[in-house]
Amino acid sequence: MQSVRECAELRGTLANARARGKRIAFVPTLGNLHAGHLALVKRAVELADLTVVSIFVNPFQFAPGEDYEAYPRTLDADLEKLVESGADLLFLPEVSEIYPRGAEHATAIEVPALGDVLCGEHRPGFFRGVATVLGIFFNLVAPDLALFGEKDFQQLLIVQRMVQDLHLPIDIIQVPTVRESSGLAMSSRNAYLNVAETTVAPELYLQLCIVRDAIQAGEQNFAILEVAAIQALKKAGFRPDYFTVRTASALMPPGEDDVELVVLAAAWLGKARLIDNLSIGPQA
């Protein structure tokens, strides 16, 4: 696996591959890779001739007081996992390479409406940072396809909308959430959980399953289900940011005729902010 740190070298390497007719896949990450990330890489290897992975802890998507400095950085282990998964090229830029005038002065990309609700409401500026860095990476890599996990459902919708609105010729491929045997969605921030919290954490997935099953059984009073789930999470020791049923296409409160739904949750457990979701409907 080749590693590059500079934008010019990345572009040159990929231009040569593209000239040879290679189909390029891209998997952007913050590092501290786990089985969920590797599922994206392995799927990319199946779908493309050349798989590019980025590791970049993006300061633009961390608000003041969040865990930018403390975010787990495990480069040596990440390199081993990427080689084993079949990645071809690692882009490992410094912050100054991506934001030469500093992130606070960078041209920004925003996806209105989708980026303002749920996690966007509780983490102001987060999706602005995500969309901006992905816009930069999409411009540098110019992939044929890019892969994202369904665990970050709101992010997935925002990326799809951004690609559509900016007329980028990139296929966005979504990959199912990878879970622990307990049901807990895999996340780099799970490392913040202590032993006792790790035992409690699967309750988030359990409450999502309870709500999904109730809706599939015909329950239409979503508000009652949401309140009950929030109460159960609080009782278990969580500090919920939200637990809600929304439309799968636009994250809006569902109407009577909406059948493609998603139930989403974000909740703090100790130092870890956990997010998860389950889809409901004909395609679930």
Backbone bond lengths (Angstrom), bond angles and torsions (degrees), N, CA, C in turn:
res aa  C-N    CA-C-N  psi(-1)  N-CA   C-N-CA  omega(-1)  CA-C   N-CA-C  phi
1 M - - - 1.460 - - 1.527 109.81 -
2 Q 1.304 115.76 128.65 1.461 121.53 178.79 1.522 110.20 -87.31
3 S 1.338 116.63 143.01 1.462 121.62 176.26 1.518 109.47 -119.46
4 V 1.333 116.50 136.68 1.459 121.44 176.03 1.519 108.52 -132.08
5 R 1.327 116.09 149.65 1.457 121.23 -177.80 1.520 112.79 -117.71
6 E 1.325 117.83 -16.83 1.453 120.51 -175.17 1.524 110.97 -110.60
7 C 1.328 114.90 145.69 1.465 120.97 -177.76 1.526 112.04 -60.69
8 A 1.328 117.05 -42.05 1.460 120.52 -177.32 1.522 111.04 -63.86
9 E 1.337 116.41 -40.68 1.459 119.70 179.05 1.528 110.70 -67.08
10 L 1.323 116.51 -39.73 1.466 120.16 177.35 1.515 110.39 -59.96
11 R 1.300 116.25 -49.58 1.469 120.18 -178.74 1.521 111.33 -60.69
12 G 1.323 117.08 -43.13 1.456 120.42 -179.08 1.518 112.21 -63.71
13 T 1.333 115.72 -44.31 1.462 120.20 179.50 1.520 111.24 -61.69
14 L 1.329 116.37 -43.90 1.466 119.98 -177.78 1.520 111.95 -74.53
15 A 1.316 117.67 -29.86 1.465 119.79 175.75 1.524 110.42 -62.71
16 N 1.318 116.24 -40.44 1.467 119.81 177.84 1.521 110.98 -64.46
17 A 1.332 116.52 -42.26 1.467 120.16 179.36 1.517 110.59 -65.04
18 R 1.330 116.22 -41.40 1.461 120.52 -179.12 1.526 111.24 -66.02
19 A 1.334 116.34 -36.25 1.464 120.78 178.65 1.526 111.50 -65.67
20 R 1.327 115.43 -24.05 1.473 119.85 177.22 1.523 111.78 -90.11
21 G 1.338 116.29 7.20 1.459 120.53 176.23 1.512 114.52 82.37
22 K 1.334 117.56 18.64 1.450 120.50 -178.22 1.525 110.78 -75.25
23 R 1.306 115.88 137.44 1.468 122.75 173.13 1.523 107.64 -87.75
24 I 1.342 117.43 126.03 1.452 122.01 -169.76 1.527 110.75 -110.29
25 A 1.327 115.57 130.03 1.464 122.18 174.97 1.523 108.67 -112.39
26 F 1.325 115.83 150.56 1.464 121.59 -176.49 1.522 110.10 -132.30
27 V 1.339 115.75 132.64 1.464 122.82 176.61 1.528 107.68 -126.07
28 P 1.340 118.11 103.17 1.467 119.95 177.71 1.521 111.22 -84.10
29 T 1.337 117.47 135.94 1.459 121.28 179.10 1.530 110.23 -141.13
30 L 1.337 114.42 165.88 1.457 121.74 171.07 1.523 110.80 -97.82
31 G 1.321 117.48 4.72 1.455 120.55 -176.64 1.509 112.31 84.95
32 N 1.354 115.65 -164.46 1.467 122.04 -172.71 1.527 108.90 51.64
33 L 1.314 114.67 56.01 1.461 121.96 -167.22 1.532 112.29 -71.16
34 H 1.336 114.42 141.61 1.458 121.91 176.14 1.527 108.66 -130.57
35 A 1.315 116.33 -173.70 1.461 120.33 -174.75 1.525 113.07 -61.33
36 G 1.338 117.18 -28.53 1.461 119.84 176.88 1.517 111.79 -64.43
37 H 1.340 116.82 -45.79 1.462 120.10 176.02 1.531 110.74 -61.28
38 L 1.320 115.68 -43.34 1.461 119.18 -174.59 1.521 111.64 -68.35
39 A 1.338 116.89 -27.68 1.467 119.59 173.94 1.529 110.42 -63.36
40 L 1.339 116.55 -37.82 1.465 120.68 176.50 1.527 110.43 -64.29
41 V 1.332 115.90 -44.76 1.466 120.10 -178.67 1.527 110.68 -63.78
42 K 1.310 116.34 -45.85 1.467 119.89 -178.61 1.529 111.21 -63.39
43 R 1.331 116.95 -38.24 1.461 120.01 177.06 1.523 110.43 -66.88
44 A 1.322 116.60 -38.86 1.456 120.91 177.80 1.531 110.73 -61.54
45 V 1.320 116.74 -41.92 1.462 121.11 179.25 1.525 110.57 -61.49
46 E 1.330 116.13 -36.11 1.463 120.34 178.85 1.527 112.23 -68.16
47 L 1.337 116.27 -33.39 1.460 120.58 -170.73 1.526 114.25 -95.22
48 A 1.318 117.66 -15.73 1.461 120.09 -171.53 1.526 111.34 -133.90
49 D 1.323 114.67 169.28 1.465 120.92 177.60 1.524 111.85 -88.33
50 L 1.327 115.93 -26.49 1.464 120.65 -178.04 1.525 108.67 -141.03
51 T 1.325 116.48 126.41 1.460 121.38 -177.31 1.523 110.05 -110.65
52 V 1.331 114.98 121.66 1.457 122.67 177.64 1.526 108.27 -104.74
53 V 1.324 116.58 131.17 1.458 122.30 174.96 1.526 107.71 -120.92
54 S 1.318 116.34 136.03 1.465 119.62 173.16 1.517 109.53 -108.96
55 I 1.317 115.68 143.52 1.465 122.70 168.91 1.520 106.20 -121.68
56 F 1.329 115.26 113.70 1.458 120.56 -176.75 1.517 108.70 -155.77
57 V 1.333 116.48 114.54 1.460 121.00 175.23 1.521 106.12 -83.76
58 N 1.315 115.05 104.07 1.460 122.77 -167.60 1.529 111.19 -84.32
59 P 1.340 118.40 109.83 1.470 118.85 -177.44 1.524 113.63 -63.92
60 F 1.336 116.59 -23.23 1.460 121.88 -176.38 1.529 112.06 -65.44
61 Q 1.335 118.01 -22.92 1.462 120.02 -176.71 1.530 112.90 -101.69
62 F 1.325 116.43 9.15 1.467 120.92 176.12 1.519 108.48 -111.80
63 A 1.320 116.36 125.02 1.460 120.66 177.25 1.526 109.50 -79.45
64 P 1.338 117.55 160.94 1.464 120.03 174.41 1.526 110.68 -54.68
65 G 1.321 115.89 133.18 1.460 120.64 -179.49 1.517 114.00 90.14
66 E 1.347 117.92 -9.17 1.464 119.87 175.65 1.531 109.33 -82.21
67 D 1.328 115.78 -174.03 1.463 120.28 -165.93 1.523 114.41 -96.38
68 Y 1.352 117.40 38.83 1.469 119.19 -179.65 1.533 111.23 -59.05
69 E 1.317 117.43 -50.66 1.464 120.41 -177.54 1.525 111.49 -67.68
70 A 1.325 116.33 -35.22 1.467 120.44 -175.62 1.524 113.44 -87.53
71 Y 1.345 116.95 -8.20 1.466 119.16 -175.36 1.528 109.65 -56.26
72 P 1.345 118.32 131.82 1.471 120.33 -173.84 1.527 112.33 -60.42
73 R 1.323 115.85 127.72 1.466 122.15 177.49 1.523 107.81 -120.40
74 T 1.327 116.55 114.52 1.472 122.79 -170.83 1.528 109.54 -132.66
75 L 1.334 116.08 58.62 1.456 120.86 -168.49 1.527 113.09 -61.37
76 D 1.322 117.92 -45.13 1.468 119.36 -177.19 1.530 111.24 -59.66
77 A 1.326 116.31 -46.17 1.469 119.84 178.56 1.520 110.66 -66.03
78 D 1.326 117.34 -37.69 1.464 121.14 179.18 1.529 111.12 -61.58
79 L 1.321 116.37 -42.37 1.468 120.21 -179.47 1.528 110.75 -60.72
80 E 1.315 116.78 -43.95 1.467 120.33 179.41 1.525 110.71 -61.20
81 K 1.319 116.57 -43.66 1.463 120.62 -178.43 1.518 111.29 -65.81
82 L 1.323 117.71 -39.58 1.465 120.74 -179.50 1.525 111.03 -66.68
83 V 1.324 116.92 -40.69 1.465 119.74 177.57 1.524 110.29 -61.58
84 E 1.345 115.69 -45.49 1.462 120.36 179.93 1.527 111.90 -63.14
85 S 1.339 117.13 -31.09 1.465 121.37 -176.79 1.525 112.95 -84.68
86 G 1.325 117.21 -9.55 1.454 119.80 175.34 1.513 116.10 95.80
87 A 1.338 118.07 12.69 1.469 119.98 177.68 1.518 109.85 -63.81
88 D 1.330 116.07 146.46 1.456 121.49 -177.29 1.525 113.42 -99.20
89 L 1.322 116.20 -34.46 1.460 120.15 -171.89 1.525 109.43 -143.94
90 L 1.323 116.05 129.73 1.467 121.78 176.68 1.515 109.15 -109.96
91 F 1.331 116.12 126.04 1.460 121.98 173.97 1.513 107.42 -100.42
92 L 1.328 116.15 118.75 1.454 122.15 -171.35 1.534 109.37 -130.96
93 P 1.337 116.72 68.20 1.465 119.14 -173.69 1.523 113.48 -81.74
94 E 1.317 115.27 156.29 1.458 121.67 168.93 1.533 108.55 -79.03
95 V 1.326 116.37 160.11 1.457 120.60 178.55 1.529 110.67 -58.77
96 S 1.332 117.11 -39.11 1.465 120.98 -178.54 1.529 112.52 -66.87
97 E 1.313 117.02 -22.73 1.465 120.50 177.74 1.528 110.48 -74.39
98 I 1.318 117.15 -37.34 1.461 121.70 -179.18 1.519 111.29 -83.73
99 Y 1.321 116.84 -38.81 1.470 121.74 -179.07 1.538 109.60 -123.21
100 P 1.318 117.65 76.48 1.478 119.30 -175.54 1.515 113.88 -61.80
101 R 1.327 119.01 -23.23 1.466 121.85 176.62 1.531 111.55 -104.92
102 G 1.316 116.03 11.55 1.457 120.74 -178.51 1.515 111.05 91.36
103 A 1.322 116.54 146.15 1.461 120.57 -177.10 1.519 112.00 -61.29
104 E 1.336 116.50 -32.27 1.465 119.58 -177.24 1.523 112.43 -69.57
105 H 1.338 117.59 -16.06 1.461 121.48 -179.89 1.529 112.88 -110.26
106 A 1.327 116.99 6.44 1.462 120.65 -176.39 1.526 111.49 -76.39
107 T 1.316 115.88 146.72 1.456 120.66 168.87 1.523 108.03 -60.42
108 A 1.328 116.84 132.10 1.464 120.35 -171.84 1.522 111.78 -113.83
109 I 1.320 114.65 154.16 1.466 123.29 175.41 1.518 107.97 -116.93
110 E 1.311 116.69 131.91 1.461 121.41 176.52 1.523 109.57 -127.24
111 V 1.309 115.60 143.20 1.460 122.05 174.94 1.521 106.61 -113.07
112 P 1.327 118.26 100.08 1.462 120.55 -173.69 1.522 112.31 -65.75
113 A 1.294 115.28 160.54 1.474 124.54 179.43 1.531 110.93 68.75
114 L 1.317 118.47 -67.65 1.461 120.17 -179.15 1.521 111.92 -60.57
115 G 1.319 116.79 -33.80 1.452 120.24 -177.04 1.512 114.79 -87.48
116 D 1.329 117.64 -1.83 1.465 121.38 -174.21 1.518 113.91 -102.19
117 V 1.330 118.06 -10.46 1.458 121.47 -174.85 1.528 110.46 -107.80
118 L 1.330 116.04 170.91 1.459 123.56 174.07 1.529 111.19 52.10
119 C 1.325 118.64 -114.72 1.469 118.97 179.81 1.521 111.41 -64.32
120 G 1.330 117.78 -29.20 1.451 120.21 176.98 1.519 112.39 -65.38
121 E 1.325 116.55 -32.19 1.460 120.83 177.65 1.526 111.48 -73.53
122 H 1.327 116.03 -39.38 1.453 120.29 -176.43 1.525 112.90 -86.97
123 R 1.323 117.35 -18.24 1.468 121.39 176.94 1.534 107.95 -129.08
124 P 1.332 117.58 74.43 1.475 120.40 -176.51 1.529 111.22 -56.58
125 G 1.339 114.68 133.13 1.449 120.13 179.18 1.518 114.78 87.42
126 F 1.339 116.63 -10.98 1.465 119.75 -176.30 1.530 111.67 -60.01
127 F 1.324 116.91 -52.19 1.455 119.20 -175.89 1.529 112.05 -72.73
128 R 1.326 116.71 -24.44 1.464 119.91 172.09 1.533 109.47 -61.38
129 G 1.325 115.91 -43.76 1.457 120.28 177.56 1.512 112.98 -66.60
130 V 1.326 116.08 -40.63 1.465 120.43 178.91 1.525 110.59 -64.11
131 A 1.332 116.87 -49.82 1.464 120.37 -177.98 1.526 111.25 -62.91
132 T 1.322 116.87 -38.04 1.468 120.07 -178.73 1.520 111.24 -65.73
133 V 1.328 117.23 -49.27 1.462 118.17 -177.80 1.524 111.07 -67.67
134 L 1.331 117.48 -34.92 1.465 118.88 177.32 1.523 110.67 -68.57
135 G 1.334 117.17 -36.46 1.458 119.11 174.74 1.514 111.69 -59.61
136 I 1.327 116.90 -41.60 1.470 121.35 177.78 1.526 110.12 -64.54
137 F 1.328 116.34 -47.88 1.468 119.41 -178.06 1.526 111.90 -65.65
138 F 1.329 117.14 -40.17 1.467 119.31 177.56 1.521 110.57 -61.56
139 N 1.319 116.98 -37.70 1.457 121.24 178.09 1.528 111.11 -66.38
140 L 1.328 117.15 -39.90 1.459 121.23 -178.04 1.529 112.22 -74.14
141 V 1.311 116.23 -44.81 1.467 120.98 -175.14 1.524 111.56 -83.15
142 A 1.329 117.13 -34.95 1.471 122.75 -175.03 1.525 110.78 47.58
143 P 1.338 117.29 55.87 1.464 119.64 -175.86 1.525 112.03 -75.25
144 D 1.312 114.70 159.41 1.462 119.77 171.18 1.522 110.24 -78.47
145 L 1.314 115.98 -31.82 1.450 120.64 178.40 1.517 109.69 -147.52
146 A 1.339 115.79 151.55 1.457 122.35 176.62 1.524 107.77 -132.80
147 L 1.319 116.26 144.01 1.458 120.74 -172.07 1.522 111.23 -116.91
148 F 1.358 114.96 136.11 1.454 122.44 -178.34 1.526 109.18 -137.93
149 G 1.335 115.54 147.37 1.455 120.55 -179.40 1.519 112.65 -84.20
150 E 1.326 116.18 147.84 1.460 121.39 179.19 1.526 112.47 -71.85
151 K 1.332 118.04 -16.04 1.471 119.01 177.71 1.523 110.65 -57.60
152 D 1.322 116.37 -41.20 1.467 121.50 177.73 1.528 108.34 -91.45
153 F 1.333 115.88 67.28 1.465 121.08 -169.94 1.525 111.88 -63.29
154 Q 1.323 117.18 -43.12 1.463 119.63 -179.68 1.529 110.25 -63.95
155 Q 1.313 116.88 -42.91 1.462 120.35 176.44 1.523 111.03 -59.12
156 L 1.331 116.82 -42.39 1.460 121.11 179.31 1.519 111.08 -58.91
157 L 1.336 117.66 -45.79 1.464 120.51 178.63 1.522 111.32 -63.34
158 I 1.322 116.71 -39.16 1.468 120.61 -179.40 1.524 110.54 -65.66
159 V 1.321 116.89 -41.85 1.465 119.84 178.13 1.523 110.48 -64.23
160 Q 1.319 116.93 -43.33 1.469 119.86 178.04 1.523 111.25 -60.00
161 R 1.339 116.69 -43.80 1.462 120.93 -179.93 1.539 110.74 -65.37
162 M 1.315 117.28 -42.96 1.457 121.07 -179.96 1.527 111.36 -61.04
163 V 1.310 116.21 -44.54 1.465 120.74 179.67 1.527 110.68 -62.88
164 Q 1.337 116.27 -40.60 1.463 120.07 178.04 1.528 110.86 -65.83
165 D 1.326 116.59 -48.36 1.458 120.58 -174.54 1.523 112.26 -66.63
166 L 1.320 117.23 -34.37 1.464 121.06 -178.58 1.527 112.71 -93.08
167 H 1.344 116.38 4.37 1.468 122.17 177.53 1.525 111.38 54.22
168 L 1.335 115.42 45.67 1.456 120.06 177.78 1.527 109.41 -86.32
169 P 1.330 117.82 131.72 1.470 120.59 -177.38 1.527 111.82 -81.86
170 I 1.338 115.45 61.88 1.460 121.64 -176.77 1.520 108.63 -127.09
171 D 1.319 116.77 129.06 1.462 121.15 172.88 1.527 108.59 -84.51
172 I 1.328 117.16 123.03 1.457 121.37 177.42 1.521 108.35 -93.05
173 I 1.315 115.49 117.07 1.459 122.43 -177.50 1.525 108.93 -103.78
174 Q 1.325 117.32 124.49 1.459 120.68 178.20 1.521 110.10 -98.82
175 V 1.319 114.69 139.56 1.464 121.85 -175.25 1.529 108.33 -121.23
176 P 1.329 118.18 134.32 1.469 120.88 -176.47 1.523 113.20 -57.09
177 T 1.329 115.21 151.40 1.458 122.41 178.05 1.522 110.45 -62.13
178 V 1.313 115.59 135.54 1.465 121.33 174.92 1.523 107.99 -97.29
179 R 1.319 116.98 131.47 1.462 121.59 -173.37 1.521 111.94 -122.07
180 E 1.335 114.02 153.93 1.460 120.15 168.39 1.530 108.28 -68.17
181 S 1.324 116.50 167.55 1.465 119.59 178.61 1.524 111.37 -60.87
182 S 1.334 117.05 -23.93 1.460 122.02 178.73 1.520 112.89 -77.34
183 G 1.332 117.16 -11.49 1.455 121.66 -175.04 1.512 113.28 101.49
184 L 1.330 118.03 -16.75 1.461 121.66 179.97 1.520 110.33 -60.49
185 A 1.332 116.29 127.60 1.462 120.73 177.79 1.517 109.81 -66.53
186 M 1.311 117.11 134.42 1.459 120.79 179.99 1.521 110.21 -69.12
187 S 1.319 114.94 136.80 1.464 121.86 -178.37 1.513 108.71 -156.11
188 S 1.331 115.93 146.00 1.461 119.57 176.61 1.515 111.08 -60.54
189 R 1.333 117.86 -32.60 1.461 120.99 -178.24 1.529 112.99 -76.26
190 N 1.328 118.17 -6.32 1.462 119.17 172.99 1.526 110.82 -61.43
191 A 1.335 116.28 -21.11 1.465 120.27 178.80 1.522 112.04 -64.46
192 Y 1.335 116.93 -19.40 1.469 120.65 178.43 1.524 112.44 -76.27
193 L 1.325 117.84 -14.29 1.462 121.59 -176.98 1.530 110.99 -76.70
194 N 1.346 116.34 135.32 1.459 118.28 172.15 1.529 109.20 -83.76
195 V 1.321 116.62 -178.79 1.468 120.50 -174.19 1.525 111.38 -60.46
196 A 1.328 116.92 -45.07 1.467 120.45 -178.87 1.528 110.65 -65.68
197 E 1.322 117.11 -41.53 1.469 120.73 -179.58 1.520 111.56 -67.13
198 T 1.327 117.26 -33.52 1.467 120.30 177.43 1.519 111.14 -61.95
199 T 1.332 116.41 -32.51 1.464 120.97 177.52 1.523 111.07 -70.84
200 V 1.332 116.78 -34.91 1.463 122.08 -177.60 1.526 111.91 -81.29
201 A 1.327 117.53 -32.55 1.468 122.66 -169.74 1.533 115.01 -52.15
202 P 1.341 120.51 -37.12 1.469 119.83 -179.71 1.529 114.45 -61.81
203 E 1.347 118.28 -12.04 1.461 120.85 177.86 1.526 111.16 -59.99
204 L 1.323 117.53 -29.51 1.466 120.29 178.88 1.527 110.18 -62.24
205 Y 1.318 116.43 -47.37 1.469 120.70 178.34 1.529 110.56 -65.49
206 L 1.323 117.32 -38.56 1.466 120.88 179.48 1.518 110.65 -59.89
207 Q 1.333 117.68 -44.33 1.466 120.09 -179.89 1.521 111.13 -66.80
208 L 1.310 117.75 -36.11 1.471 120.23 175.00 1.531 110.10 -61.62
209 C 1.315 116.73 -42.40 1.469 120.64 179.55 1.525 111.20 -64.46
210 I 1.340 116.25 -40.35 1.463 120.04 -180.00 1.527 110.59 -61.76
211 V 1.320 116.25 -44.95 1.473 120.21 -179.82 1.518 110.86 -68.10
212 R 1.312 117.34 -44.56 1.468 119.86 177.58 1.522 111.62 -57.30
213 D 1.332 116.04 -46.73 1.463 119.98 -177.21 1.525 111.10 -65.57
214 A 1.332 116.93 -37.16 1.464 120.13 179.17 1.520 111.16 -65.56
215 I 1.318 116.83 -41.13 1.473 120.16 179.14 1.523 110.44 -67.70
216 Q 1.310 115.77 -41.98 1.463 118.75 178.76 1.523 111.40 -65.47
217 A 1.332 116.90 -24.37 1.471 121.05 177.68 1.527 111.99 -84.17
218 G 1.335 116.65 -3.75 1.456 119.93 174.75 1.517 116.20 115.79
219 E 1.331 119.18 -4.00 1.469 120.98 178.87 1.529 109.96 -65.93
220 Q 1.330 116.71 129.24 1.458 121.51 -177.75 1.528 113.44 -116.52
221 N 1.322 117.27 -4.37 1.463 119.96 177.16 1.529 107.96 -89.71
222 F 1.324 114.92 85.03 1.454 120.31 -175.01 1.530 111.67 -65.54
223 A 1.323 117.19 -33.34 1.463 120.49 -177.47 1.525 111.53 -61.02
224 I 1.332 116.86 -41.20 1.463 120.25 179.02 1.527 110.35 -63.74
225 L 1.336 116.15 -41.78 1.459 120.25 179.41 1.526 110.99 -64.20
226 E 1.324 116.53 -41.41 1.465 121.01 -178.69 1.526 111.13 -64.41
227 V 1.329 116.23 -45.09 1.469 120.51 -179.63 1.526 110.75 -63.15
228 A 1.319 117.03 -42.94 1.464 120.66 -179.69 1.528 110.88 -63.14
229 A 1.329 116.23 -39.91 1.468 120.00 179.63 1.524 111.05 -66.51
230 I 1.317 116.74 -42.69 1.466 120.55 179.29 1.527 110.19 -62.94
231 Q 1.324 117.20 -41.88 1.464 120.63 178.74 1.527 110.93 -63.07
232 A 1.337 116.21 -41.10 1.464 120.06 179.47 1.531 111.06 -65.02
233 L 1.321 116.67 -39.52 1.461 120.11 179.00 1.528 111.27 -66.63
234 K 1.314 116.60 -42.79 1.466 119.68 177.68 1.524 110.79 -61.50
235 K 1.312 116.38 -41.52 1.459 120.64 179.54 1.524 111.01 -61.89
236 A 1.347 116.04 -33.40 1.469 120.91 -179.32 1.527 112.38 -79.52
237 G 1.339 117.01 -10.67 1.455 119.76 178.52 1.509 115.29 110.93
238 F 1.337 117.79 4.70 1.467 121.81 177.81 1.523 110.61 -81.38
239 R 1.325 115.53 159.72 1.464 122.84 169.05 1.531 106.76 -118.77
240 P 1.331 117.08 91.14 1.471 119.77 -172.20 1.537 112.41 -69.37
241 D 1.322 116.03 137.32 1.465 121.78 167.06 1.526 109.36 -85.17
242 Y 1.317 116.77 -43.29 1.461 121.11 176.63 1.522 109.73 -163.62
243 F 1.299 115.17 156.40 1.463 124.00 170.47 1.519 104.42 -147.59
244 T 1.330 117.97 113.40 1.457 118.90 -167.63 1.523 112.16 -152.10
245 V 1.320 114.96 154.91 1.465 122.45 173.49 1.526 107.56 -104.97
246 R 1.313 116.92 128.47 1.454 121.98 -177.64 1.534 110.15 -137.12
247 T 1.325 115.30 166.98 1.462 119.70 172.93 1.523 108.87 -69.65
248 A 1.315 115.60 143.30 1.463 120.03 -176.97 1.519 112.78 -74.25
249 S 1.321 117.81 -17.88 1.468 120.59 -175.84 1.515 113.31 -91.18
250 A 1.353 117.46 -31.40 1.463 119.79 -172.52 1.522 113.91 -139.32
251 L 1.335 117.95 3.51 1.463 122.74 179.71 1.525 112.46 57.87
252 M 1.326 115.83 36.14 1.454 122.08 176.87 1.533 109.46 -98.46
253 P 1.348 117.81 154.40 1.468 119.07 172.37 1.525 109.40 -56.17
254 P 1.315 118.00 131.84 1.464 119.97 -173.38 1.522 113.48 -74.13
255 G 1.328 114.35 147.23 1.452 121.37 172.46 1.508 110.60 -98.34
256 E 1.324 115.77 -179.07 1.461 120.62 -175.70 1.527 112.67 -62.11
257 D 1.319 117.15 -31.38 1.459 120.29 -174.70 1.525 113.57 -92.41
258 D 1.311 117.75 -2.91 1.472 120.59 -178.78 1.523 109.80 -78.89
259 V 1.322 116.19 126.35 1.463 120.83 -179.74 1.526 112.25 -117.17
260 E 1.321 117.72 -20.26 1.463 121.55 176.77 1.525 107.55 -93.16
261 L 1.322 116.27 100.77 1.455 122.01 -173.78 1.523 110.25 -121.17
262 V 1.322 114.29 164.73 1.456 120.55 172.65 1.520 107.50 -142.95
263 V 1.315 116.15 137.34 1.464 120.63 175.16 1.526 106.12 -104.61
264 L 1.337 115.04 125.72 1.460 121.52 -172.55 1.517 110.62 -124.42
265 A 1.325 115.86 149.01 1.457 120.07 179.09 1.522 110.30 -146.90
266 A 1.313 114.27 147.20 1.459 121.92 170.06 1.521 107.11 -139.95
267 A 1.323 116.42 130.91 1.462 120.02 -176.66 1.519 110.03 -153.29
268 W 1.321 114.53 143.74 1.453 120.97 176.20 1.522 109.44 -86.27
269 L 1.327 114.68 140.18 1.455 121.67 171.24 1.519 106.01 -135.85
270 G 1.314 116.43 105.29 1.454 119.56 -171.52 1.517 110.10 63.38
271 K 1.319 117.16 -126.53 1.464 122.11 -179.09 1.529 112.83 -89.17
272 A 1.325 117.45 -5.19 1.468 121.82 -174.21 1.530 111.13 -99.36
273 R 1.319 116.14 131.08 1.461 121.08 170.86 1.530 107.38 -99.26
274 L 1.315 116.15 112.70 1.457 122.40 -176.31 1.521 109.79 -100.82
275 I 1.327 116.64 137.34 1.459 121.33 173.95 1.521 108.65 -126.71
276 D 1.339 114.98 151.44 1.454 119.78 179.48 1.515 108.42 -164.73
277 N 1.320 117.31 168.56 1.448 121.71 179.92 1.522 109.86 -163.01
278 L 1.320 115.72 160.44 1.457 122.82 173.04 1.523 108.84 -139.09
279 S 1.306 116.31 137.23 1.455 120.86 178.94 1.516 110.92 -86.45
280 I 1.331 116.08 150.86 1.464 123.43 -178.71 1.514 107.76 -134.57
281 G 1.315 117.03 132.52 1.459 118.85 176.93 1.515 112.02 138.29
282 P 1.321 116.54 -172.49 1.468 120.78 -175.86 1.516 113.88 -56.18
283 Q 1.368 116.81 -30.70 1.450 119.37 -178.05 1.522 112.91 -96.31
284 A 1.338 117.56 2.05 1.464 119.94 -175.78 1.536 111.12 -70.41
